[in-house]
Amino acid sequence: MFGILEKMDKFSNALMTSEEKISFVQEIINNGMVWDMHQKYIAQASQYLSDGQCHYAFMENMVNPAQNEVVK
């Protein structure tokens, strides 16, 4: 499994498949680091969020308090 730096290198050098790119962008959205990164990452995240290919991190593991279960 690639670490974040290796993934950033692959992203920057256009060495990712579309699926890898979406997964990577979702990962950096989830951990919150995307908004502190270079504009190219922010722009790609914003595009994927607009297109519905990625979603905001708070939606990832929402818990239904009435049943204490994860809502998917």
PyMOL Python script that loads the backbone (N, CA, C, O; Angstrom):
from pymol import cmd

cmd.read_pdbstr("""\
ATOM      1  N   MET A   1       0.848  -1.188   0.000  1.00  0.00           N
ATOM      2  CA  MET A   1       0.000   0.000   0.000  1.00  0.00           C
ATOM      3  C   MET A   1       0.887   1.244   0.000  1.00  0.00           C
ATOM      4  O   MET A   1       1.882   1.317   0.722  1.00  0.00           O
ATOM      5  N   PHE A   2       0.515   2.192  -0.804  1.00  0.00           N
ATOM      6  CA  PHE A   2       1.282   3.426  -0.911  1.00  0.00           C
ATOM      7  C   PHE A   2       0.946   4.364   0.233  1.00  0.00           C
ATOM      8  O   PHE A   2      -0.202   4.445   0.670  1.00  0.00           O
ATOM      9  N   GLY A   3       1.975   5.083   0.721  1.00  0.00           N
ATOM     10  CA  GLY A   3       1.776   6.123   1.715  1.00  0.00           C
ATOM     11  C   GLY A   3       1.319   7.397   1.023  1.00  0.00           C
ATOM     12  O   GLY A   3       1.277   7.469  -0.205  1.00  0.00           O
ATOM     13  N   ILE A   4       0.982   8.389   1.813  1.00  0.00           N
ATOM     14  CA  ILE A   4       0.440   9.634   1.275  1.00  0.00           C
ATOM     15  C   ILE A   4       1.426  10.326   0.343  1.00  0.00           C
ATOM     16  O   ILE A   4       1.014  10.876  -0.678  1.00  0.00           O
ATOM     17  N   LEU A   5       2.716  10.313   0.668  1.00  0.00           N
ATOM     18  CA  LEU A   5       3.704  10.975  -0.194  1.00  0.00           C
ATOM     19  C   LEU A   5       3.830  10.285  -1.549  1.00  0.00           C
ATOM     20  O   LEU A   5       3.956  10.949  -2.578  1.00  0.00           O
ATOM     21  N   GLU A   6       3.798   8.973  -1.547  1.00  0.00           N
ATOM     22  CA  GLU A   6       3.847   8.231  -2.809  1.00  0.00           C
ATOM     23  C   GLU A   6       2.603   8.496  -3.645  1.00  0.00           C
ATOM     24  O   GLU A   6       2.679   8.620  -4.868  1.00  0.00           O
ATOM     25  N   LYS A   7       1.462   8.581  -2.979  1.00  0.00           N
ATOM     26  CA  LYS A   7       0.217   8.873  -3.700  1.00  0.00           C
ATOM     27  C   LYS A   7       0.242  10.289  -4.277  1.00  0.00           C
ATOM     28  O   LYS A   7      -0.222  10.516  -5.394  1.00  0.00           O
ATOM     29  N   MET A   8       0.782  11.234  -3.515  1.00  0.00           N
ATOM     30  CA  MET A   8       0.894  12.601  -4.016  1.00  0.00           C
ATOM     31  C   MET A   8       1.792  12.644  -5.249  1.00  0.00           C
ATOM     32  O   MET A   8       1.494  13.348  -6.214  1.00  0.00           O
ATOM     33  N   ASP A   9       2.884  11.896  -5.217  1.00  0.00           N
ATOM     34  CA  ASP A   9       3.793  11.837  -6.356  1.00  0.00           C
ATOM     35  C   ASP A   9       3.086  11.254  -7.579  1.00  0.00           C
ATOM     36  O   ASP A   9       3.182  11.801  -8.678  1.00  0.00           O
ATOM     37  N   LYS A  10       2.382  10.150  -7.383  1.00  0.00           N
ATOM     38  CA  LYS A  10       1.644   9.540  -8.494  1.00  0.00           C
ATOM     39  C   LYS A  10       0.578  10.497  -9.038  1.00  0.00           C
ATOM     40  O   LYS A  10       0.406  10.606 -10.252  1.00  0.00           O
ATOM     41  N   PHE A  11      -0.133  11.184  -8.151  1.00  0.00           N
ATOM     42  CA  PHE A  11      -1.157  12.144  -8.559  1.00  0.00           C
ATOM     43  C   PHE A  11      -0.533  13.263  -9.381  1.00  0.00           C
ATOM     44  O   PHE A  11      -1.021  13.598 -10.460  1.00  0.00           O
ATOM     45  N   SER A  12       0.543  13.838  -8.868  1.00  0.00           N
ATOM     46  CA  SER A  12       1.209  14.975  -9.518  1.00  0.00           C
ATOM     47  C   SER A  12       1.784  14.613 -10.877  1.00  0.00           C
ATOM     48  O   SER A  12       1.855  15.458 -11.770  1.00  0.00           O
ATOM     49  N   ASN A  13       2.191  13.369 -11.038  1.00  0.00           N
ATOM     50  CA  ASN A  13       2.797  12.927 -12.288  1.00  0.00           C
ATOM     51  C   ASN A  13       1.825  12.181 -13.198  1.00  0.00           C
ATOM     52  O   ASN A  13       2.238  11.510 -14.144  1.00  0.00           O
ATOM     53  N   ALA A  14       0.534  12.303 -12.905  1.00  0.00           N
ATOM     54  CA  ALA A  14      -0.522  11.686 -13.723  1.00  0.00           C
ATOM     55  C   ALA A  14      -0.296  10.194 -13.925  1.00  0.00           C
ATOM     56  O   ALA A  14      -0.440   9.679 -15.034  1.00  0.00           O
ATOM     57  N   LEU A  15       0.060   9.502 -12.843  1.00  0.00           N
ATOM     58  CA  LEU A  15       0.321   8.065 -12.902  1.00  0.00           C
ATOM     59  C   LEU A  15      -0.768   7.243 -12.223  1.00  0.00           C
ATOM     60  O   LEU A  15      -0.565   6.065 -11.930  1.00  0.00           O
ATOM     61  N   MET A  16      -1.920   7.858 -11.971  1.00  0.00           N
ATOM     62  CA  MET A  16      -3.029   7.167 -11.314  1.00  0.00           C
ATOM     63  C   MET A  16      -4.146   6.897 -12.315  1.00  0.00           C
ATOM     64  O   MET A  16      -4.391   7.677 -13.236  1.00  0.00           O
ATOM     65  N   THR A  17      -4.811   5.769 -12.101  1.00  0.00           N
ATOM     66  CA  THR A  17      -6.037   5.525 -12.857  1.00  0.00           C
ATOM     67  C   THR A  17      -7.116   6.459 -12.309  1.00  0.00           C
ATOM     68  O   THR A  17      -6.931   7.068 -11.255  1.00  0.00           O
ATOM     69  N   SER A  18      -8.212   6.573 -13.000  1.00  0.00           N
ATOM     70  CA  SER A  18      -9.312   7.414 -12.524  1.00  0.00           C
ATOM     71  C   SER A  18      -9.801   6.961 -11.156  1.00  0.00           C
ATOM     72  O   SER A  18     -10.083   7.788 -10.289  1.00  0.00           O
ATOM     73  N   GLU A  19      -9.901   5.654 -10.962  1.00  0.00           N
ATOM     74  CA  GLU A  19     -10.362   5.114  -9.686  1.00  0.00           C
ATOM     75  C   GLU A  19      -9.379   5.419  -8.565  1.00  0.00           C
ATOM     76  O   GLU A  19      -9.789   5.772  -7.459  1.00  0.00           O
ATOM     77  N   GLU A  20      -8.084   5.286  -8.840  1.00  0.00           N
ATOM     78  CA  GLU A  20      -7.056   5.605  -7.836  1.00  0.00           C
ATOM     79  C   GLU A  20      -7.101   7.085  -7.469  1.00  0.00           C
ATOM     80  O   GLU A  20      -6.952   7.451  -6.303  1.00  0.00           O
ATOM     81  N   LYS A  21      -7.305   7.921  -8.467  1.00  0.00           N
ATOM     82  CA  LYS A  21      -7.349   9.367  -8.244  1.00  0.00           C
ATOM     83  C   LYS A  21      -8.530   9.744  -7.351  1.00  0.00           C
ATOM     84  O   LYS A  21      -8.378  10.530  -6.416  1.00  0.00           O
ATOM     85  N   ILE A  22      -9.694   9.190  -7.635  1.00  0.00           N
ATOM     86  CA  ILE A  22     -10.884   9.460  -6.826  1.00  0.00           C
ATOM     87  C   ILE A  22     -10.672   8.958  -5.403  1.00  0.00           C
ATOM     88  O   ILE A  22     -11.003   9.655  -4.444  1.00  0.00           O
ATOM     89  N   SER A  23     -10.129   7.766  -5.261  1.00  0.00           N
ATOM     90  CA  SER A  23      -9.884   7.184  -3.941  1.00  0.00           C
ATOM     91  C   SER A  23      -8.890   8.038  -3.152  1.00  0.00           C
ATOM     92  O   SER A  23      -9.094   8.292  -1.965  1.00  0.00           O
ATOM     93  N   PHE A  24      -7.822   8.478  -3.806  1.00  0.00           N
ATOM     94  CA  PHE A  24      -6.826   9.319  -3.152  1.00  0.00           C
ATOM     95  C   PHE A  24      -7.433  10.650  -2.718  1.00  0.00           C
ATOM     96  O   PHE A  24      -7.224  11.093  -1.589  1.00  0.00           O
ATOM     97  N   VAL A  25      -8.176  11.279  -3.604  1.00  0.00           N
ATOM     98  CA  VAL A  25      -8.789  12.564  -3.265  1.00  0.00           C
ATOM     99  C   VAL A  25      -9.775  12.385  -2.116  1.00  0.00           C
ATOM    100  O   VAL A  25      -9.832  13.231  -1.224  1.00  0.00           O
ATOM    101  N   GLN A  26     -10.553  11.301  -2.118  1.00  0.00           N
ATOM    102  CA  GLN A  26     -11.466  11.054  -1.007  1.00  0.00           C
ATOM    103  C   GLN A  26     -10.688  10.867   0.292  1.00  0.00           C
ATOM    104  O   GLN A  26     -11.118  11.340   1.344  1.00  0.00           O
ATOM    105  N   GLU A  27      -9.549  10.182   0.229  1.00  0.00           N
ATOM    106  CA  GLU A  27      -8.714   9.982   1.417  1.00  0.00           C
ATOM    107  C   GLU A  27      -8.248  11.313   2.002  1.00  0.00           C
ATOM    108  O   GLU A  27      -8.309  11.514   3.215  1.00  0.00           O
ATOM    109  N   ILE A  28      -7.781  12.227   1.141  1.00  0.00           N
ATOM    110  CA  ILE A  28      -7.285  13.502   1.660  1.00  0.00           C
ATOM    111  C   ILE A  28      -8.422  14.442   2.067  1.00  0.00           C
ATOM    112  O   ILE A  28      -8.209  15.370   2.846  1.00  0.00           O
ATOM    113  N   ILE A  29      -9.613  14.208   1.550  1.00  0.00           N
ATOM    114  CA  ILE A  29     -10.795  14.931   2.057  1.00  0.00           C
ATOM    115  C   ILE A  29     -11.118  14.400   3.445  1.00  0.00           C
ATOM    116  O   ILE A  29     -11.341  15.175   4.376  1.00  0.00           O
ATOM    117  N   ASN A  30     -11.143  13.077   3.583  1.00  0.00           N
ATOM    118  CA  ASN A  30     -11.494  12.447   4.859  1.00  0.00           C
ATOM    119  C   ASN A  30     -10.557  12.861   5.993  1.00  0.00           C
ATOM    120  O   ASN A  30     -11.004  13.108   7.114  1.00  0.00           O
ATOM    121  N   ASN A  31      -9.260  12.938   5.699  1.00  0.00           N
ATOM    122  CA  ASN A  31      -8.330  13.281   6.773  1.00  0.00           C
ATOM    123  C   ASN A  31      -8.156  14.791   6.933  1.00  0.00           C
ATOM    124  O   ASN A  31      -7.429  15.243   7.818  1.00  0.00           O
ATOM    125  N   GLY A  32      -8.817  15.565   6.084  1.00  0.00           N
ATOM    126  CA  GLY A  32      -8.853  17.012   6.217  1.00  0.00           C
ATOM    127  C   GLY A  32      -7.652  17.755   5.659  1.00  0.00           C
ATOM    128  O   GLY A  32      -7.623  18.986   5.686  1.00  0.00           O
ATOM    129  N   MET A  33      -6.669  17.040   5.157  1.00  0.00           N
ATOM    130  CA  MET A  33      -5.457  17.718   4.705  1.00  0.00           C
ATOM    131  C   MET A  33      -5.596  18.396   3.355  1.00  0.00           C
ATOM    132  O   MET A  33      -4.796  19.273   3.028  1.00  0.00           O
ATOM    133  N   VAL A  34      -6.586  18.017   2.565  1.00  0.00           N
ATOM    134  CA  VAL A  34      -6.714  18.579   1.215  1.00  0.00           C
ATOM    135  C   VAL A  34      -6.781  20.102   1.217  1.00  0.00           C
ATOM    136  O   VAL A  34      -6.226  20.745   0.325  1.00  0.00           O
ATOM    137  N   TRP A  35      -7.450  20.682   2.202  1.00  0.00           N
ATOM    138  CA  TRP A  35      -7.676  22.128   2.208  1.00  0.00           C
ATOM    139  C   TRP A  35      -6.414  22.916   2.541  1.00  0.00           C
ATOM    140  O   TRP A  35      -6.398  24.139   2.403  1.00  0.00           O
ATOM    141  N   ASP A  36      -5.355  22.233   2.978  1.00  0.00           N
ATOM    142  CA  ASP A  36      -4.070  22.876   3.251  1.00  0.00           C
ATOM    143  C   ASP A  36      -3.026  22.542   2.186  1.00  0.00           C
ATOM    144  O   ASP A  36      -1.852  22.882   2.332  1.00  0.00           O
ATOM    145  N   MET A  37      -3.456  21.879   1.124  1.00  0.00           N
ATOM    146  CA  MET A  37      -2.529  21.431   0.090  1.00  0.00           C
ATOM    147  C   MET A  37      -2.492  22.414  -1.078  1.00  0.00           C
ATOM    148  O   MET A  37      -3.201  23.420  -1.088  1.00  0.00           O
ATOM    149  N   HIS A  38      -1.659  22.102  -2.050  1.00  0.00           N
ATOM    150  CA  HIS A  38      -1.521  22.899  -3.266  1.00  0.00           C
ATOM    151  C   HIS A  38      -2.879  23.029  -3.965  1.00  0.00           C
ATOM    152  O   HIS A  38      -3.737  22.153  -3.851  1.00  0.00           O
ATOM    153  N   GLN A  39      -3.050  24.113  -4.671  1.00  0.00           N
ATOM    154  CA  GLN A  39      -4.319  24.408  -5.340  1.00  0.00           C
ATOM    155  C   GLN A  39      -4.798  23.286  -6.265  1.00  0.00           C
ATOM    156  O   GLN A  39      -6.005  23.100  -6.416  1.00  0.00           O
ATOM    157  N   LYS A  40      -3.888  22.539  -6.884  1.00  0.00           N
ATOM    158  CA  LYS A  40      -4.324  21.472  -7.798  1.00  0.00           C
ATOM    159  C   LYS A  40      -5.111  20.383  -7.059  1.00  0.00           C
ATOM    160  O   LYS A  40      -6.030  19.789  -7.622  1.00  0.00           O
ATOM    161  N   TYR A  41      -4.751  20.124  -5.803  1.00  0.00           N
ATOM    162  CA  TYR A  41      -5.480  19.134  -5.008  1.00  0.00           C
ATOM    163  C   TYR A  41      -6.845  19.682  -4.596  1.00  0.00           C
ATOM    164  O   TYR A  41      -7.853  18.979  -4.651  1.00  0.00           O
ATOM    165  N   ILE A  42      -6.858  20.941  -4.184  1.00  0.00           N
ATOM    166  CA  ILE A  42      -8.113  21.587  -3.789  1.00  0.00           C
ATOM    167  C   ILE A  42      -9.065  21.649  -4.975  1.00  0.00           C
ATOM    168  O   ILE A  42     -10.253  21.358  -4.838  1.00  0.00           O
ATOM    169  N   ALA A  43      -8.547  22.028  -6.132  1.00  0.00           N
ATOM    170  CA  ALA A  43      -9.382  22.122  -7.334  1.00  0.00           C
ATOM    171  C   ALA A  43      -9.955  20.761  -7.711  1.00  0.00           C
ATOM    172  O   ALA A  43     -11.130  20.661  -8.066  1.00  0.00           O
ATOM    173  N   GLN A  44      -9.135  19.710  -7.637  1.00  0.00           N
ATOM    174  CA  GLN A  44      -9.621  18.376  -7.985  1.00  0.00           C
ATOM    175  C   GLN A  44     -10.655  17.903  -6.976  1.00  0.00           C
ATOM    176  O   GLN A  44     -11.669  17.317  -7.354  1.00  0.00           O
ATOM    177  N   ALA A  45     -10.406  18.152  -5.696  1.00  0.00           N
ATOM    178  CA  ALA A  45     -11.378  17.771  -4.662  1.00  0.00           C
ATOM    179  C   ALA A  45     -12.694  18.515  -4.877  1.00  0.00           C
ATOM    180  O   ALA A  45     -13.768  17.918  -4.795  1.00  0.00           O
ATOM    181  N   SER A  46     -12.613  19.797  -5.149  1.00  0.00           N
ATOM    182  CA  SER A  46     -13.820  20.593  -5.374  1.00  0.00           C
ATOM    183  C   SER A  46     -14.603  20.066  -6.564  1.00  0.00           C
ATOM    184  O   SER A  46     -15.831  19.988  -6.521  1.00  0.00           O
ATOM    185  N   GLN A  47     -13.891  19.702  -7.632  1.00  0.00           N
ATOM    186  CA  GLN A  47     -14.561  19.157  -8.822  1.00  0.00           C
ATOM    187  C   GLN A  47     -15.244  17.830  -8.506  1.00  0.00           C
ATOM    188  O   GLN A  47     -16.399  17.620  -8.875  1.00  0.00           O
ATOM    189  N   TYR A  48     -14.529  16.934  -7.824  1.00  0.00           N
ATOM    190  CA  TYR A  48     -15.111  15.637  -7.473  1.00  0.00           C
ATOM    191  C   TYR A  48     -16.304  15.794  -6.527  1.00  0.00           C
ATOM    192  O   TYR A  48     -17.286  15.061  -6.639  1.00  0.00           O
ATOM    193  N   LEU A  49     -16.219  16.734  -5.610  1.00  0.00           N
ATOM    194  CA  LEU A  49     -17.340  16.986  -4.702  1.00  0.00           C
ATOM    195  C   LEU A  49     -18.542  17.499  -5.484  1.00  0.00           C
ATOM    196  O   LEU A  49     -19.671  17.075  -5.238  1.00  0.00           O
ATOM    197  N   SER A  50     -18.307  18.404  -6.421  1.00  0.00           N
ATOM    198  CA  SER A  50     -19.392  18.951  -7.251  1.00  0.00           C
ATOM    199  C   SER A  50     -20.024  17.876  -8.119  1.00  0.00           C
ATOM    200  O   SER A  50     -21.239  17.850  -8.314  1.00  0.00           O
ATOM    201  N   ASP A  51     -19.180  16.987  -8.636  1.00  0.00           N
ATOM    202  CA  ASP A  51     -19.655  15.912  -9.514  1.00  0.00           C
ATOM    203  C   ASP A  51     -20.286  14.752  -8.756  1.00  0.00           C
ATOM    204  O   ASP A  51     -20.915  13.885  -9.363  1.00  0.00           O
ATOM    205  N   GLY A  52     -20.127  14.727  -7.441  1.00  0.00           N
ATOM    206  CA  GLY A  52     -20.661  13.623  -6.647  1.00  0.00           C
ATOM    207  C   GLY A  52     -19.763  12.398  -6.631  1.00  0.00           C
ATOM    208  O   GLY A  52     -20.168  11.340  -6.151  1.00  0.00           O
ATOM    209  N   GLN A  53     -18.537  12.530  -7.155  1.00  0.00           N
ATOM    210  CA  GLN A  53     -17.620  11.392  -7.152  1.00  0.00           C
ATOM    211  C   GLN A  53     -16.937  11.234  -5.792  1.00  0.00           C
ATOM    212  O   GLN A  53     -16.478  10.146  -5.445  1.00  0.00           O
ATOM    213  N   CYS A  54     -16.875  12.309  -5.037  1.00  0.00           N
ATOM    214  CA  CYS A  54     -16.373  12.293  -3.658  1.00  0.00           C
ATOM    215  C   CYS A  54     -17.417  12.988  -2.791  1.00  0.00           C
ATOM    216  O   CYS A  54     -18.300  13.677  -3.300  1.00  0.00           O
ATOM    217  N   HIS A  55     -17.309  12.805  -1.498  1.00  0.00           N
ATOM    218  CA  HIS A  55     -18.243  13.451  -0.585  1.00  0.00           C
ATOM    219  C   HIS A  55     -17.475  13.992   0.620  1.00  0.00           C
ATOM    220  O   HIS A  55     -16.359  13.567   0.919  1.00  0.00           O
ATOM    221  N   TYR A  56     -18.104  14.931   1.290  1.00  0.00           N
ATOM    222  CA  TYR A  56     -17.475  15.530   2.463  1.00  0.00           C
ATOM    223  C   TYR A  56     -17.275  14.477   3.539  1.00  0.00           C
ATOM    224  O   TYR A  56     -18.088  13.563   3.679  1.00  0.00           O
ATOM    225  N   ALA A  57     -16.200  14.603   4.292  1.00  0.00           N
ATOM    226  CA  ALA A  57     -15.804  13.602   5.290  1.00  0.00           C
ATOM    227  C   ALA A  57     -16.875  13.373   6.336  1.00  0.00           C
ATOM    228  O   ALA A  57     -17.056  12.239   6.780  1.00  0.00           O
ATOM    229  N   PHE A  58     -17.595  14.413   6.747  1.00  0.00           N
ATOM    230  CA  PHE A  58     -18.590  14.227   7.793  1.00  0.00           C
ATOM    231  C   PHE A  58     -19.704  13.289   7.364  1.00  0.00           C
ATOM    232  O   PHE A  58     -20.421  12.761   8.215  1.00  0.00           O
ATOM    233  N   MET A  59     -19.867  13.070   6.071  1.00  0.00           N
ATOM    234  CA  MET A  59     -20.893  12.160   5.571  1.00  0.00           C
ATOM    235  C   MET A  59     -20.409  10.715   5.565  1.00  0.00           C
ATOM    236  O   MET A  59     -21.207   9.786   5.441  1.00  0.00           O
ATOM    237  N   GLU A  60     -19.104  10.530   5.699  1.00  0.00           N
ATOM    238  CA  GLU A  60     -18.496   9.204   5.600  1.00  0.00           C
ATOM    239  C   GLU A  60     -19.031   8.226   6.643  1.00  0.00           C
ATOM    240  O   GLU A  60     -19.402   7.102   6.304  1.00  0.00           O
ATOM    241  N   ASN A  61     -19.072   8.637   7.889  1.00  0.00           N
ATOM    242  CA  ASN A  61     -19.465   7.731   8.957  1.00  0.00           C
ATOM    243  C   ASN A  61     -20.470   8.390   9.901  1.00  0.00           C
ATOM    244  O   ASN A  61     -20.253   8.462  11.111  1.00  0.00           O
ATOM    245  N   MET A  62     -21.547   8.858   9.337  1.00  0.00           N
ATOM    246  CA  MET A  62     -22.575   9.477  10.165  1.00  0.00           C
ATOM    247  C   MET A  62     -23.230   8.400  11.029  1.00  0.00           C
ATOM    248  O   MET A  62     -23.494   7.295  10.555  1.00  0.00           O
ATOM    249  N   VAL A  63     -23.486   8.719  12.272  1.00  0.00           N
ATOM    250  CA  VAL A  63     -24.102   7.761  13.186  1.00  0.00           C
ATOM    251  C   VAL A  63     -25.519   8.200  13.484  1.00  0.00           C
ATOM    252  O   VAL A  63     -25.768   9.357  13.824  1.00  0.00           O
ATOM    253  N   ASN A  64     -26.441   7.268  13.355  1.00  0.00           N
ATOM    254  CA  ASN A  64     -27.822   7.503  13.719  1.00  0.00           C
ATOM    255  C   ASN A  64     -27.894   7.386  15.249  1.00  0.00           C
ATOM    256  O   ASN A  64     -27.791   6.280  15.780  1.00  0.00           O
ATOM    257  N   PRO A  65     -28.069   8.506  15.966  1.00  0.00           N
ATOM    258  CA  PRO A  65     -28.026   8.453  17.440  1.00  0.00           C
ATOM    259  C   PRO A  65     -29.131   7.604  18.049  1.00  0.00           C
ATOM    260  O   PRO A  65     -28.970   7.067  19.146  1.00  0.00           O
ATOM    261  N   ALA A  66     -30.248   7.478  17.349  1.00  0.00           N
ATOM    262  CA  ALA A  66     -31.357   6.687  17.893  1.00  0.00           C
ATOM    263  C   ALA A  66     -31.012   5.202  17.923  1.00  0.00           C
ATOM    264  O   ALA A  66     -31.463   4.469  18.803  1.00  0.00           O
ATOM    265  N   GLN A  67     -30.206   4.762  16.952  1.00  0.00           N
ATOM    266  CA  GLN A  67     -29.892   3.338  16.880  1.00  0.00           C
ATOM    267  C   GLN A  67     -28.402   3.063  17.055  1.00  0.00           C
ATOM    268  O   GLN A  67     -27.977   1.908  17.056  1.00  0.00           O
ATOM    269  N   ASN A  68     -27.606   4.132  17.204  1.00  0.00           N
ATOM    270  CA  ASN A  68     -26.155   4.019  17.374  1.00  0.00           C
ATOM    271  C   ASN A  68     -25.530   3.137  16.297  1.00  0.00           C
ATOM    272  O   ASN A  68     -24.700   2.277  16.588  1.00  0.00           O
ATOM    273  N   GLU A  69     -25.942   3.363  15.046  1.00  0.00           N
ATOM    274  CA  GLU A  69     -25.364   2.604  13.947  1.00  0.00           C
ATOM    275  C   GLU A  69     -24.944   3.544  12.843  1.00  0.00           C
ATOM    276  O   GLU A  69     -25.497   4.634  12.698  1.00  0.00           O
ATOM    277  N   VAL A  70     -23.966   3.123  12.065  1.00  0.00           N
ATOM    278  CA  VAL A  70     -23.430   3.948  10.984  1.00  0.00           C
ATOM    279  C   VAL A  70     -24.442   3.986   9.849  1.00  0.00           C
ATOM    280  O   VAL A  70     -24.984   2.959   9.441  1.00  0.00           O
ATOM    281  N   VAL A  71     -24.680   5.185   9.354  1.00  0.00           N
ATOM    282  CA  VAL A  71     -25.583   5.381   8.216  1.00  0.00           C
ATOM    283  C   VAL A  71     -24.723   5.468   6.973  1.00  0.00           C
ATOM    284  O   VAL A  71     -23.807   6.288   6.909  1.00  0.00           O
ATOM    285  N   LYS A  72     -24.999   4.650   6.004  1.00  0.00           N
ATOM    286  CA  LYS A  72     -24.225   4.636   4.743  1.00  0.00           C
ATOM    287  C   LYS A  72     -24.967   5.372   3.669  1.00  0.00           C
ATOM    288  O   LYS A  72     -24.483   5.471   2.541  1.00  0.00           O
TER     289      LYS A  72
END
""", "prot")
cmd.dss("prot")
cmd.show_as("cartoon", "prot")
cmd.util.cbc("prot")
cmd.orient("prot")
